[in-house]
Amino acid sequence: MPLDVCQLPLVGGHPALDLANTLERGGESPHDFLTDSSALLRWSVRVAVVSDAEAEQVGRAWRDEPAAAHAGLATVRDIREGLHLVLLATITDADGGTVGDPIAAGAALVALHQRWSGAAARARLTLDSSRVRLAYGTVPAMLVPDRIAEAALDVMLTADLTRVRRCPVLQGGCGWLFLDQSRNGSRRWCRMADCGNVVKARRLTERRRAARPGLLG
């Protein structure tokens, strides 16, 4: 049975990357952990995209207007897919080529800009501790997708995208994205306790099996 979205390890190093990891992209039928608007709202609280109080406001707005809940979920899924395409295009493989498709990433950037523009149009300038900032999420029904659009913009503009990694699928990893925050930039796995150890154990088993005939001979 798949994990609940609130049981997913948060390995991305940024909420936007953790969002990208809510869809299992391997296999013939990828599993979406954002199964419905309720799952999206619970995940948003967990990664601090919204507060508990804000989640209550969103929940009321979505119960009063189910179409807004469906639209919010669809918007977040669109942002997730666009961001994934963009981030893949920043990753280089062992041969120095890009993992993703630059053309698809360019189209995704256009779509992401449109999503962010809508979110910014609903935002307002506020004075917070002698600092003016742009506060996203002023409309409860659109609060979650607007904050997600803000997070996507934030990671693209402020993160060191040369540090974006993908847990190596060809070596048995899961394909999740993460920011490599290690000092020497050598992190390979989403979590050593998960994919790293699983792959190491598998390789050890394979080596033992390969050595067994020689030992018997």
Residue pairs with C-beta under 8 A, 6 or more apart in sequence:
2 31
2 33
3 33
4 33
4 39
5 22
5 33
5 34
5 35
5 39
5 42
5 43
6 42
6 43
6 46
8 18
8 21
8 22
8 33
8 43
9 190
9 191
9 194
10 18
10 46
10 47
11 18
11 21
11 176
11 178
11 190
11 191
12 18
12 19
12 20
12 21
12 176
12 177
12 178
12 179
13 178
13 179
13 181
14 151
14 154
14 155
14 159
14 179
15 47
15 48
15 49
15 151
16 83
16 148
16 151
16 152
16 154
16 155
16 156
17 87
17 155
17 164
17 177
17 178
17 179
18 47
19 47
19 76
19 79
19 80
19 83
19 148
19 151
19 152
20 80
20 83
20 84
20 87
20 176
20 177
21 176
21 177
21 190
22 32
22 33
22 34
22 43
22 80
23 30
23 31
23 32
23 33
23 34
23 80
23 81
23 84
24 30
24 31
24 32
24 33
24 174
25 84
25 175
26 169
26 174
26 175
32 77
33 39
33 43
34 40
34 43
34 73
34 76
34 77
34 80
36 73
37 62
37 69
37 70
37 72
37 73
40 72
40 73
40 76
40 144
41 50
41 55
41 58
41 59
41 62
41 144
44 50
44 55
44 144
44 147
44 148
45 51
45 52
45 55
49 144
49 147
49 148
49 151
50 58
50 137
50 143
50 144
50 147
54 137
54 140
54 143
57 140
57 143
58 140
58 141
58 143
58 144
60 140
61 68
61 140
61 141
61 143
62 68
62 69
62 72
62 141
63 69
65 141
68 141
68 142
69 141
72 141
72 142
72 144
72 145
75 115
75 145
75 148
76 144
76 145
76 148
78 111
78 115
79 112
79 115
79 145
79 148
79 149
79 152
80 148
81 108
82 108
82 109
82 111
82 112
82 115
82 152
83 108
83 112
83 152
83 155
83 156
84 177
85 100
85 101
85 104
85 105
85 107
85 108
86 100
86 105
86 108
86 109
86 112
86 156
87 100
87 161
87 164
87 177
88 98
88 99
88 100
88 101
88 105
88 166
88 177
89 98
89 99
89 100
89 101
89 102
89 104
89 105
90 98
90 100
90 161
90 162
90 164
91 98
91 99
91 100
91 164
91 165
91 166
92 98
92 99
93 99
99 166
112 149
112 152
112 153
112 156
115 145
115 149
115 152
116 149
116 150
116 152
116 153
118 146
118 149
119 136
119 142
119 145
119 146
119 147
119 149
119 150
120 134
120 136
122 136
122 137
122 138
122 139
122 142
122 146
123 134
123 135
123 136
123 137
123 138
123 146
124 134
124 135
124 138
125 132
125 133
125 134
125 135
126 132
126 133
126 134
126 135
136 146
136 147
136 149
136 150
137 143
137 144
137 146
137 147
137 150
139 146
159 179
160 179
163 179
163 180
163 181
163 185
164 177
164 178
164 179
164 180
165 177
165 178
165 179
165 180
165 187
165 188
166 173
166 175
166 176
166 177
167 173
167 174
167 175
167 176
167 177
167 178
167 188
167 189
167 190
167 195
168 188
168 189
169 175
171 188
171 199
172 195
172 198
172 199
172 202
173 188
173 189
173 190
173 195
173 199
174 190
174 194
174 195
176 190
178 187
178 190
180 186
180 187
181 187
188 196
189 195
189 196
189 199
